[in-house]
């Protein structure tokens, strides 16, 4: 999403962070096959490490986006619910509702790239239609 926003010249309009909804990867760098796929598209994740989502993230951000239904359950638990309806699943902004393909299980990083790319493009368009 950061890369897409940068390419659109909208960096000053967005503040984007990533956070884990579980604790397994906290402090770890981006998973190597994911890093390789991002690199194929000119996206660097140098220096990026996983951090845990916190309850305060709910107040800090206008939108909280999860990749799958497990993320959404965890996000609601961490945030103590979603009274302001800020929590959304990425693919809900596309014509194909549901979970992003999880390459941890499928090893299909291309399918995940397609899902995330489409989701981010549709999310950006959704935000544009409401803000700009």
URURPE-V223208 format. One record per pair of residues at least 12 apart in sequence whose ideal C-beta (glycine too) atoms are under 6 Angstrom apart, sorted by the first residue. I is the first residue (numbers start at 1). J is the second residue. If there is no record, write none. Layout:
[[I:J] [I:J]]
This chain:
[[1:16] [1:120] [2:16] [3:43] [4:120] [4:124] [19:51] [19:53] [20:50] [20:52] [21:53] [21:71] [21:74] [21:75] [25:50] [26:50] [26:52] [27:49] [28:50] [29:49] [30:45] [30:48] [33:109] [37:109] [37:113] [53:78] [55:78] [55:79] [58:79] [63:86] [64:86] [64:87] [65:88] [65:90] [66:89] [67:90] [67:100] [68:99] [68:100] [72:89] [75:87] [90:119] [91:119] [93:119] [93:122] [93:123] [93:126] [94:118] [94:119] [94:122] [100:115] [100:116] [101:115]]
